């Protein structure tokens, strides 16, 4: 079984396929490269397929320090470099691994041929950050068996799929290093660079306000229409109570620490918000304001 030293840690990997474009398979949190056992052999008939146990998982070196999404992307870059796998790359990823692929795309847009996101989790709702930290603490205190009821049992019930496949996955899941699992899970919220919401704030205003207060380096931009006007009024009151400054216009840049709550008026329909709002393509327009994202925005309506 091959290993390589990538970005300062020992990484366990598998490379299959003799020729063709490079396909990179990135497993889910709590998984291993074996999560792709049913997929990789067929792909290897037409592609060069690389998969690896991510930092702290499987047979890759176990870490004891909190790591960032950028460090995980550094690991990915080092694996590709060490194995002399040339772009363009075709990425397939599950759940939280989508954050790595999207960050790689930011860094190297010319090296990505395609992306397949399976059940993507590209960020963390601020209201869930506390629950994830509690899950991480529980894993470290009671081991992987202690978190089964709130993780695997909910996402992968025994009745789903073949019994043998379930038992194999469950065994690998329980074999995870609980400290490494806790570092991966508990640090998710701290890896979030910012949050963009489109007519999406309808509850838990205090959790959003608390998250903004605890993450002064992150940004929050929330555009809203008539449907969410009262909820944003509640959030503004909470931010004022916490003495957190915020703008009510679209910022020039989504800079670190910026908070903006922007009303688009009553003419924009809730169901059209993501595709046709105060600009024709609001998500593209706002992502262009994230420093370093490298995308061009839409044209505001006249």
JOMOGI-V750218 format. One line per field, one symbol per residue. ss: DSSP state (@ for helix, = for strand, . for the rest). A space follows every 10 residues. Layout:
ss: ???
This chain:
ss: ..====..== ======.... .=====.... ..@@@@@@@@ @@@....=== ==........ ........@@ @@@@@@@@@@ @@......== ====@@@@@@ @@@@@@@.@@ @=======.. .....@@@@@ @@@@@@@@@@ @@.@@@@@@@ .@@@@..... ..@@@@@@@@ @@@@...@@@ @@@@@@..@@ @..=====.. ....@@@@@@ @@@@....== ====.@@@@@ @@@@@@@@@@ @.....=... ........== ===......@ @@......=. .@@@@@@... .........= ..
